[in-house]
Amino acid sequence: MQHETTDSMTILVIAAHPDDIEFGVAGSVARWMREGHHVVYCVITDGAAGTNAPDADLEALATTRRAEQSAAAATLGVSDVRFLGYRDGVLQPALELRRELTRLIRSVRPQRVVCQDPTTVFVGGSYINHPDHRAAGEAAIYAVFPSAETRPIFPELLDEGLEPHHVQELYMTLTLHPDTYVDITAFMERKVKALLCHQSQVTEKDAEWIRQWDAEYGIKAGTPFAEAFRVLRF
């Protein structure tokens, strides 16, 4: 179980899609904001693959999903949301993406980075982890190390005035190997409210499912509701 911290820090949350943060991390974000930390979101893709309608206006959907993500963040008090605009559904952990995330880390200079666990492929007996989640996680962890803190990697960032930065903690969500639980009992309904901002994607049924999911983590944590992370400290 993670206890409240007294020292204020900057926390950068990196996710593949609009709504990923709300499904996996929003309760913890609400708690971290209450503790006085500064939280920045980075959403990598445009979310335009969030429909199967043959006549869908994908550009309009991307605009909608960006607005939904901004509203969800605002629900928790997060005002700094970065959108990278990569194409949804075909994300690759290429050097271009790693460079962008390295640039972001050196600019924001967070003590903690939160991302998706790239080692997760199958969850339970009914879910194949989205490849964008894995690509986003892989690019993020290698941006944290070695890229963000190593001067000879991406020297063009030095030309932009972005000096190396050492991240102290890496929190991975959607993981099969959790070792840290954050008690979100006091923030569960705020998490649900943020999730339901994604009206183009989620319903009350999804909200009920996420309550059940976080209640299962809560059993492991000894609290009514929790979110689970795999944590590395450097």
C-alpha positions as CSV (number, residue, x, y, z in Angstrom):
1,M,0.0,0.0,0.0
2,Q,1.3,3.5,-0.9
3,H,1.0,6.0,1.9
4,E,0.5,9.7,1.4
5,T,3.7,11.6,0.7
6,T,4.4,15.0,2.1
7,D,6.9,16.3,-0.4
8,S,5.3,17.9,-3.5
9,M,6.4,16.4,-6.8
10,T,5.7,16.5,-10.5
11,I,4.0,13.4,-11.9
12,L,3.8,12.8,-15.6
13,V,1.1,10.3,-16.7
14,I,1.7,8.9,-20.2
15,A,-1.1,6.8,-22.0
16,A,-1.9,5.6,-25.5
17,H,-5.5,6.7,-25.8
18,P,-8.0,9.2,-24.4
19,D,-9.8,7.3,-21.5
20,D,-6.8,5.0,-20.7
21,I,-5.9,7.3,-17.7
22,E,-9.5,7.3,-16.4
23,F,-9.8,3.5,-16.6
24,G,-6.5,2.8,-14.8
25,V,-5.1,5.8,-12.9
26,A,-7.7,8.5,-12.3
27,G,-8.3,7.5,-8.6
28,S,-4.6,7.8,-7.9
29,V,-4.4,11.1,-9.8
30,A,-7.2,12.5,-7.7
31,R,-5.4,11.4,-4.5
32,W,-2.1,12.8,-5.7
33,M,-3.7,16.1,-6.5
34,R,-5.1,16.3,-3.0
35,E,-1.7,15.6,-1.6
36,G,-0.5,18.7,-3.5
37,H,1.4,17.1,-6.4
38,H,1.5,18.6,-9.9
39,V,0.1,16.2,-12.5
40,V,0.7,16.4,-16.2
41,Y,-1.1,14.2,-18.8
42,C,0.3,13.0,-22.1
43,V,-2.1,11.2,-24.5
44,I,-0.2,9.8,-27.4
45,T,-2.8,8.9,-30.0
46,D,-5.8,10.8,-31.4
47,G,-8.4,8.2,-30.4
48,A,-9.9,8.2,-33.9
49,A,-10.1,4.4,-34.0
50,G,-12.7,4.4,-31.2
51,T,-15.6,3.5,-33.6
52,N,-16.6,0.7,-36.0
53,A,-19.3,2.8,-37.8
54,P,-18.7,2.6,-41.6
55,D,-19.7,6.3,-42.1
56,A,-17.8,7.7,-39.1
57,D,-16.1,11.1,-39.4
58,L,-12.8,10.1,-37.8
59,E,-11.5,13.7,-37.7
60,A,-14.6,14.8,-35.8
61,L,-14.2,11.8,-33.5
62,A,-10.6,12.8,-32.7
63,T,-11.8,16.3,-31.9
64,T,-14.5,14.9,-29.6
65,R,-12.1,12.6,-27.8
66,R,-9.7,15.4,-27.2
67,A,-12.5,17.4,-25.7
68,E,-13.6,14.5,-23.6
69,Q,-10.1,13.9,-22.3
70,S,-9.7,17.5,-21.3
71,A,-13.0,17.5,-19.5
72,A,-12.0,14.3,-17.7
73,A,-8.7,15.8,-16.6
74,A,-10.5,18.9,-15.4
75,T,-12.8,16.8,-13.2
76,L,-9.7,15.9,-11.2
77,G,-8.1,19.3,-11.3
78,V,-5.5,18.5,-14.0
79,S,-5.2,21.4,-16.4
80,D,-2.0,20.4,-18.3
81,V,-2.8,17.8,-20.9
82,R,-0.5,17.2,-23.9
83,F,-1.8,15.6,-27.0
84,L,0.8,14.1,-29.4
85,G,-1.8,13.2,-32.1
86,Y,-0.3,9.9,-33.3
87,R,-2.7,7.7,-35.4
88,D,-4.8,5.5,-33.2
89,G,-4.5,1.7,-33.6
90,V,-1.1,1.5,-35.3
91,L,1.2,3.0,-32.7
92,Q,4.8,1.7,-32.8
93,P,7.5,2.2,-30.1
94,A,9.8,3.9,-32.7
95,L,12.6,6.3,-32.1
96,E,10.4,9.2,-33.2
97,L,8.0,8.5,-30.4
98,R,10.7,7.9,-27.8
99,R,12.3,11.2,-28.8
100,E,9.0,13.0,-28.3
101,L,8.6,11.4,-24.9
102,T,12.2,12.2,-23.9
103,R,11.6,15.8,-24.9
104,L,8.5,15.9,-22.7
105,I,10.3,14.3,-19.7
106,R,13.2,16.8,-20.0
107,S,10.8,19.7,-20.3
108,V,8.3,18.7,-17.5
109,R,11.1,17.2,-15.3
110,P,8.9,14.8,-13.3
111,Q,10.0,12.9,-10.3
112,R,7.5,10.1,-11.1
113,V,6.4,8.8,-14.5
114,V,3.3,6.7,-14.9
115,C,2.8,4.5,-18.0
116,Q,1.3,1.3,-19.2
117,D,3.2,-2.0,-18.6
118,P,4.5,-3.1,-22.0
119,T,4.9,-6.7,-20.9
120,T,1.2,-7.3,-20.5
121,V,-0.3,-9.3,-23.4
122,F,-3.2,-11.3,-22.0
123,V,-5.4,-10.2,-19.1
124,G,-7.5,-12.9,-17.6
125,G,-9.3,-15.2,-20.1
126,S,-11.1,-12.6,-22.1
127,Y,-8.8,-9.6,-23.0
128,I,-5.9,-9.1,-25.3
129,N,-4.0,-6.0,-24.4
130,H,-4.2,-3.4,-27.0
131,P,-0.9,-3.1,-29.0
132,D,-1.0,0.7,-28.6
133,H,-0.9,0.2,-24.8
134,R,2.2,-1.9,-25.2
135,A,3.9,0.4,-27.7
136,A,3.2,3.5,-25.5
137,G,4.6,1.7,-22.4
138,E,7.7,0.6,-24.2
139,A,8.5,4.0,-25.6
140,A,7.8,5.6,-22.2
141,I,10.0,3.3,-20.2
142,Y,12.9,3.7,-22.6
143,A,12.4,7.5,-22.6
144,V,12.7,7.4,-18.8
145,F,15.8,5.3,-19.1
146,P,18.2,5.6,-20.8
147,S,17.1,8.5,-23.0
148,A,16.0,11.2,-20.6
149,E,19.1,11.1,-18.5
150,T,21.8,10.4,-21.0
151,R,23.4,13.4,-22.7
152,P,24.6,11.7,-26.0
153,I,21.1,10.3,-26.8
154,F,19.1,12.7,-28.9
155,P,21.7,15.5,-28.9
156,E,19.2,17.6,-30.8
157,L,17.3,18.0,-27.6
158,L,20.4,19.7,-26.1
159,D,20.2,22.2,-28.9
160,E,16.7,23.0,-27.7
161,G,18.0,23.7,-24.3
162,L,16.6,20.5,-22.8
163,E,19.2,19.1,-20.3
164,P,19.1,15.5,-19.1
165,H,16.7,14.6,-16.3
166,H,16.7,11.7,-13.9
167,V,13.3,10.2,-13.1
168,Q,13.1,8.8,-9.6
169,E,10.0,6.5,-9.9
170,L,8.3,4.6,-12.7
171,Y,4.7,3.4,-12.0
172,M,3.3,0.9,-14.5
173,T,-0.5,0.3,-14.8
174,L,-2.4,-2.5,-16.5
175,T,0.2,-4.8,-15.1
176,L,0.2,-8.5,-14.3
177,H,2.8,-8.0,-11.6
178,P,1.5,-5.4,-9.2
179,D,3.6,-4.7,-6.1
180,T,2.1,-1.3,-5.0
181,Y,-1.5,-0.4,-4.3
182,V,-2.9,3.1,-4.0
183,D,-6.0,3.4,-1.8
184,I,-8.6,5.3,-3.9
185,T,-11.6,4.7,-1.7
186,A,-12.2,8.4,-1.0
187,F,-11.8,9.1,-4.8
188,M,-13.7,6.2,-6.4
189,E,-16.7,8.3,-7.4
190,R,-14.5,11.1,-8.8
191,K,-12.8,8.5,-10.9
192,V,-16.1,7.3,-12.2
193,K,-17.2,10.9,-12.9
194,A,-14.0,11.4,-14.9
195,L,-14.4,8.1,-16.8
196,L,-18.0,9.1,-17.8
197,C,-16.7,12.2,-19.4
198,H,-15.7,9.9,-22.3
199,Q,-19.3,9.8,-23.6
200,S,-18.3,8.6,-27.0
201,Q,-16.7,5.4,-25.6
202,V,-18.1,4.4,-22.1
203,T,-21.4,3.9,-20.4
204,E,-22.6,3.3,-16.8
205,K,-22.0,-0.4,-17.5
206,D,-18.3,0.4,-17.9
207,A,-18.4,2.4,-14.7
208,E,-19.8,-0.6,-12.8
209,W,-17.2,-2.8,-14.3
210,I,-14.4,-0.5,-13.1
211,R,-15.9,-0.4,-9.6
212,Q,-15.7,-4.2,-9.5
213,W,-12.2,-4.2,-10.8
214,D,-10.9,-1.7,-8.3
215,A,-12.8,-3.5,-5.5
216,E,-10.8,-6.7,-6.4
217,Y,-7.6,-4.6,-6.1
218,G,-9.0,-3.3,-2.8
219,I,-9.2,-6.8,-1.4
220,K,-5.5,-7.3,-2.0
221,A,-4.7,-3.9,-0.5
222,G,-7.0,-4.3,2.5
223,T,-9.2,-1.3,1.5
224,P,-12.6,-1.0,-0.3
225,F,-11.1,0.3,-3.6
226,A,-7.5,0.5,-4.9
227,E,-5.5,0.9,-8.1
228,A,-2.5,-1.4,-8.7
229,F,0.9,-0.6,-10.1
230,R,4.3,-2.2,-10.8
231,V,6.8,0.3,-9.4
232,L,10.5,0.8,-10.1
233,R,12.6,3.3,-8.1
234,F,15.9,4.5,-9.3
